[in-house]
């Protein structure tokens, strides 16, 4: 069996910065509340006719491919993780395939929300390990600011989410103990209703009604408290599961890159694992929660800051809607 290594990383965030103070103008919230409850100070929102989920993904992908040293034509599969695709169908992966001028390689969209990047990484890893593909482009990209309502009734979600994209190029390598050591994936669908966007789904004969435009039922719903309580348990559990599967301990991890859901969640995990600050990478302060894009954006920034050097053991972990969660251990 082959092994999978991360050959290149990249990210793109829209130029439009929206601060907590900006949000104060639209709803009953405050910089103090948002900072204290989430750690977020600002986020990026897409610019219409410039940024789309696919286009932001393409910008991140171009950077990842360039940094990998590969030629675009060496990529033989695309995986695109998002909960906010350009269209209801087809997926955004095919848009990337077309707009980046790839030949007719396969493109798979992953619908696993905050865990989407880790689910995508795991799928790519299986394809590469078995020899089916050699180089896979994995993108996480989100445009969330246009399905949030900037109002009092949606303030618990409006202040958290942001837009952006990250990408990695995954490449086949010999089995020398480097690369992706393991991925662990989980789901608990009985909590699907706790973080959900019901409409316009397919359960109703008339999928979009006039009432939905005003009564708030088109907006995503989140039981923030419940998500938080499950997240702190599952994050720790799935990180320890990864370590145990590899006969490693928390001390062996050089850098933890958690999905950027809430700074308090990251800090709680940090405390539970006994990590010093420099072992946990956080950038939610600048970007908010970018769902499937948060880990690859953070990975790319950590790499730019020189925190991801050859030989280092990196752990990524995520939890979110579904509920779904997962982890991966990567030896660089
Ligand atoms: O990416 C994975 C999925 N998402 C997550 O992991 C998010 C997990 N959950 C969270 O991060 C937190 O639950 C939130 C940040 C969403 C909310 O923080 P919280 O400490 O759980 O607050 P809460 O929902 O218990 O609300 C406390 C109070 C409420 O007021 P009352 O009922 O005590 O009067 C809310 O109405 O805060 C109020 N509130 C706000 N106040 C100012 C809710 N949102 C806001 C807001 N500004 N934006």
Boltz pocket constraint, residues with backbone or C-beta under 6 A from the ligand:
constraints:
  - pocket:
      binder: B
      contacts: [[A, 28], [A, 29], [A, 30], [A, 33], [A, 34], [A, 37], [A, 38], [A, 114], [A, 155], [A, 156], [A, 157], [A, 159], [A, 160], [A, 195], [A, 223], [A, 224], [A, 225], [A, 226], [A, 227], [A, 228], [A, 231], [A, 260], [A, 261], [A, 262], [A, 289], [A, 291], [A, 319], [A, 320], [A, 321]]
      max_distance: 6.0
